[in-house]
């Protein structure tokens, strides 16, 4: 099974999606399952993991409802308030749904760069670990040193780093991102999503070779077994087409064995999110 390990849905409104600014006009519309499915079919993708785009419990409920209506949605990474005193009741509620596979918080937008090390947030992650759920780390590359300290505290919790930690691909800068990725990858419970790369470079003038040193770093550090492939649709449409995103990765791994390509393109996602392939 080939899995798009990272995509989003939304009914657009200015109030709900304030992060979509004037440079992202093409994202200011609805993006729903009926829009994604033909793209997946044309690209040979069998299923997807849909990821929260709003920090509301209602978002999680809505995405789970969509997953009930669309079989190709294999898992939902939703949002819960990890700092809330009633966190356990939220987790109990959502964890009853078979497609609830993980939680994400938009840490990159928090004003405190050390947000992940806050007492309440750490307590929430400790609670999350009791439910066999993934926690997805959404940060900018400047946050990677904090992420290293963060994951070190939870050796039993499965983590997935979104968008390879958002390096500065536009300017071709590797370090200190590369050094921090090497350190983060030393923790065997951390996985990495190859996603979101084309929006970290010049949206209109990128070329495939721009991504090679970053992909070499990710595979060199995380190996084959802890790398997932995701489109970041529809955000990716700011810089390219759905199929283009996958072609970047597929071109890079064309010399890999069939087994290795199968792991990167789907098996690893099924493993980390505990998706049963029928």
Secondary structure in CASP SS format (residue, H / E / C, confidence):
PFRMAT SS
TARGET T0000
AUTHOR 0000-0000-0000
METHOD secondary structure of the structure
MODEL  1
X C 1.00
X C 1.00
X E 1.00
X E 1.00
X E 1.00
X E 1.00
X E 1.00
X C 1.00
X C 1.00
X E 1.00
X C 1.00
X C 1.00
X C 1.00
X C 1.00
X C 1.00
X C 1.00
X C 1.00
X C 1.00
X C 1.00
X C 1.00
X C 1.00
X H 1.00
X H 1.00
X H 1.00
X H 1.00
X H 1.00
X H 1.00
X C 1.00
X C 1.00
X C 1.00
X E 1.00
X C 1.00
X H 1.00
X H 1.00
X H 1.00
X H 1.00
X H 1.00
X H 1.00
X H 1.00
X H 1.00
X H 1.00
X H 1.00
X H 1.00
X C 1.00
X C 1.00
X C 1.00
X E 1.00
X E 1.00
X E 1.00
X E 1.00
X E 1.00
X C 1.00
X C 1.00
X C 1.00
X C 1.00
X C 1.00
X H 1.00
X H 1.00
X H 1.00
X H 1.00
X H 1.00
X H 1.00
X H 1.00
X H 1.00
X H 1.00
X H 1.00
X H 1.00
X H 1.00
X H 1.00
X C 1.00
X C 1.00
X C 1.00
X E 1.00
X E 1.00
X E 1.00
X E 1.00
X E 1.00
X E 1.00
X C 1.00
X C 1.00
X C 1.00
X C 1.00
X C 1.00
X C 1.00
X C 1.00
X C 1.00
X H 1.00
X H 1.00
X H 1.00
X H 1.00
X H 1.00
X H 1.00
X H 1.00
X H 1.00
X H 1.00
X C 1.00
X C 1.00
X C 1.00
X C 1.00
X E 1.00
X E 1.00
X E 1.00
X E 1.00
X E 1.00
X E 1.00
X C 1.00
X H 1.00
X H 1.00
X H 1.00
X C 1.00
X C 1.00
X C 1.00
X C 1.00
X C 1.00
X H 1.00
X H 1.00
X H 1.00
X C 1.00
X H 1.00
X H 1.00
X H 1.00
X H 1.00
X H 1.00
X H 1.00
X H 1.00
X H 1.00
X H 1.00
X H 1.00
X H 1.00
X H 1.00
X H 1.00
X C 1.00
X C 1.00
X E 1.00
X E 1.00
X E 1.00
X E 1.00
X C 1.00
X C 1.00
X C 1.00
X H 1.00
X H 1.00
X H 1.00
X H 1.00
X H 1.00
X H 1.00
X H 1.00
X H 1.00
X H 1.00
X H 1.00
X H 1.00
X H 1.00
X C 1.00
X C 1.00
X C 1.00
X C 1.00
X C 1.00
X C 1.00
X E 1.00
X E 1.00
X E 1.00
X H 1.00
X H 1.00
X H 1.00
X H 1.00
X C 1.00
X C 1.00
X C 1.00
X C 1.00
X C 1.00
X C 1.00
X C 1.00
X C 1.00
X C 1.00
X C 1.00
X C 1.00
X H 1.00
X H 1.00
X H 1.00
X H 1.00
X H 1.00
X H 1.00
X H 1.00
X H 1.00
X C 1.00
X C 1.00
X C 1.00
X C 1.00
X C 1.00
X E 1.00
X E 1.00
X E 1.00
X E 1.00
X E 1.00
X C 1.00
X C 1.00
X C 1.00
X H 1.00
X H 1.00
X H 1.00
X C 1.00
X C 1.00
X C 1.00
X C 1.00
X C 1.00
X C 1.00
X C 1.00
X H 1.00
X H 1.00
X H 1.00
X H 1.00
X H 1.00
X H 1.00
X H 1.00
X H 1.00
X H 1.00
X H 1.00
X H 1.00
X H 1.00
X H 1.00
X H 1.00
X H 1.00
X C 1.00
X C 1.00
X C 1.00
X C 1.00
X E 1.00
X E 1.00
X E 1.00
X C 1.00
X C 1.00
X C 1.00
X E 1.00
X C 1.00
X H 1.00
X H 1.00
X H 1.00
X H 1.00
X C 1.00
X C 1.00
X C 1.00
X H 1.00
X H 1.00
X H 1.00
X H 1.00
X H 1.00
X H 1.00
X H 1.00
X H 1.00
X H 1.00
X H 1.00
X H 1.00
X C 1.00
X C 1.00
X C 1.00
X C 1.00
X C 1.00
X H 1.00
X H 1.00
X H 1.00
X H 1.00
X H 1.00
X H 1.00
X H 1.00
X H 1.00
X H 1.00
X H 1.00
X H 1.00
X H 1.00
X H 1.00
X H 1.00
X H 1.00
X C 1.00
X C 1.00
X C 1.00
X C 1.00
X C 1.00
X C 1.00
END
